[in-house]
Amino acid sequence: FTRLDCPSGYSLSEPIGICEQTDCGIENYSASELNYMGSYCNGIFPGDRVLCQTCVKEPGETTTTTSPALLTLVITTAGPEQVAASDYAAPTQNGEECDGPCSYTLTCPSGYRLDCRGVPCAEETLCSALGKFYQVKSWSNCGAQDVDRYECCRCARAIPSSADWEMLGRPEHAACRGRTPTDNSPSYYTVHRGIDDLDECKALCLQHFPRCKGIEHSRGRCEIWTRPEGISLGVELNVSGFTCMRFGWAAKHLVPVDGGLGRACRGTPRDNQPRYYRILEAETLQACQAMCTAAPLCYGIEFSSGRCEIW
């Protein structure tokens, strides 16, 4: 056990349990308890689990979080909603552990929603094999009526109210691209056929949020773009019927500060703490803007040759 203290005006959040880890790995969260080789995570095999907490500002005009005992970085939302600082997190498991087929109640931190998938009875796979943060919601003995051995869930970032659709290129005349006009790797997207309506394609993207960064829609074809860096370009085509749109923090709202060129971002004139931003590689300003759109949290960017700071 580790005692965590918060600065004045803050209180500890509800703990988040993360299985098969011994540290939190989530920005602004610290470990309050570490359990070695316990049965907390999947109800069958023992494993490590860490409990993580952060400091949340008491109710007031702004919503903020900060690391326990350290007022080093404050994330402030534009409104009353709490914004998730990463795409995924671990749910908290409520209820007693059980030795037979059963289900648990899983809850997510503010700003997240449960994202679940099943593991078929034909597969000898644990929830942890699906990826980081997945935990068991229910499991069965795979009897004659059972389809899935496990229902596995993680917490996915909820769609923030400030997220928006942004058209890239001319409607009906633009295709989505990655870094350059010729960067169209099939690994960037999944194709769904039989979708004639643009709004239906957009709705499908929202179902896959936050993995989905945007769409390309053409006649009966919907591309769900999941490139982590987002969609940088909508390239003009000689044929009609192609529309490219991205979803997230709309880059159209990014405005130059004091003219933009020759300026560097600061909190105050001399305030440039590394905790304020994340550094990524970007060849163009458009690529840096796309990274802002795709990021879990972005209030602005600083771009220089090959370098993109997501603030």
Buried (B, 14 or more C-beta within 10 A) or exposed (E): EEEBEBBEEBEBBEBBBBBBBEEBBBBBBBBBBBBEEEBBBBBEEEBBBBBBBBBBBEEEEEBBBBBBBEBEBBBEBEEEBBBBBBBBBBBBBEEEBEEEBBEBEBEBBBBBEEBBBBBEBEEEEBBBEBEBBBBBBBBBEBEEEEEBBBBBBBBBBBEBEBBBBBEBBBBBBBBBBBBEEEBBEEEBBBEBEEBEEBEEBBEBBEEBBBBBBBBBBBEEBBBBBBBEBBBBBBBEBEEEEBBBBBBBBBBEEBEEEEEEEEEEBBEEEEEBEEEBBBEBEBEBBBBBBBBBBBBBBBBBBBBEEEEBBBB
